[in-house]
Amino acid sequence: DDPFRHLQGNRVVKYVVITISLELAPEADLKEVELYMPRVMDASVMETYLFAKENAGAQQVDLEAYRARLLQVIQAVLGEGKITGLYFTGTGSVSG
């Protein structure tokens, strides 16, 4: 079963769930990062949607390109240099 096959016609039949962890730079203020998490989540969801739309029908997903794009939008929210790493720490799928 292909975990990325999620459409039957125009109907969503499976959702891919991805959990990420962010590594903060030593000088980053954790309280400030926590304050901006709603914006980080929003930017991440929007970028995920755009990435999925651009890659619809692709045989493989370039996870490194996806990671780079997520990191870029998150840094745009928090400021350059506050995040030193972005890691995929969990994946799964849910049938709908």
C-alpha positions in Angstrom: 0.0 0.0 0.0 1.5 3.3 -1.1 1.3 5.8 1.8 1.3 8.8 -0.6 -1.6 7.5 -2.8 -4.4 9.6 -1.2 -6.9 10.4 -4.0 -9.6 8.4 -5.7 -10.9 10.7 -8.4 -11.6 14.0 -6.6 -12.1 12.3 -3.2 -9.4 12.2 -0.5 -9.1 8.6 0.9 -6.0 8.9 2.9 -4.2 11.6 4.8 -0.4 11.7 5.4 0.6 12.8 8.8 4.1 14.2 9.4 5.6 15.2 12.7 8.5 17.6 12.7 10.9 18.7 15.4 12.8 22.0 15.3 16.3 22.4 16.6 16.9 25.9 18.1 20.1 27.8 17.9 21.7 28.4 21.4 20.9 32.1 21.2 17.2 31.6 20.3 14.7 32.6 22.9 12.4 29.6 23.5 9.6 31.8 24.8 9.7 33.9 21.7 9.6 30.8 19.5 6.7 29.4 21.4 4.8 32.7 20.9 5.2 32.4 17.2 4.2 28.7 16.9 0.7 29.5 15.5 2.4 31.4 12.7 5.0 28.7 12.2 2.2 26.0 12.0 0.2 28.1 9.5 3.2 28.8 7.3 4.1 25.1 7.4 0.6 23.9 6.5 0.5 26.4 3.6 3.9 25.4 2.3 3.0 21.7 2.6 -0.2 22.3 0.6 1.8 24.1 -2.1 4.5 21.4 -2.2 1.9 18.6 -2.5 0.1 20.5 -5.3 3.3 21.0 -7.2 4.3 17.4 -6.8 0.9 15.8 -7.5 1.4 12.7 -9.6 5.1 12.4 -8.9 6.5 8.9 -8.5 8.7 10.0 -5.6 8.6 12.8 -3.1 11.9 14.7 -2.6 11.9 14.9 1.2 15.1 17.0 1.3 13.5 19.6 -1.0 10.4 19.6 1.3 12.6 19.9 4.4 14.5 22.9 2.8 11.2 24.6 1.9 9.8 24.1 5.4 12.9 25.4 7.0 12.9 28.5 4.7 9.3 29.4 5.5 9.8 28.8 9.3 12.9 31.0 9.2 10.9 33.7 7.5 8.5 33.7 10.4 11.1 33.4 13.2 14.1 35.2 11.7 17.3 33.8 10.2 19.5 31.7 12.4 17.0 30.8 15.1 16.4 27.3 13.7 19.5 25.1 13.1 17.7 22.0 12.1 14.3 20.5 11.0 13.8 16.8 11.5 11.0 14.5 10.4 10.3 12.6 13.7 7.1 10.8 12.8 5.1 9.8 9.8 1.9 7.9 9.3 -1.3 7.8 7.3 -5.0 7.9 8.2 -7.6 6.5 5.9 -10.6 8.8 5.4 
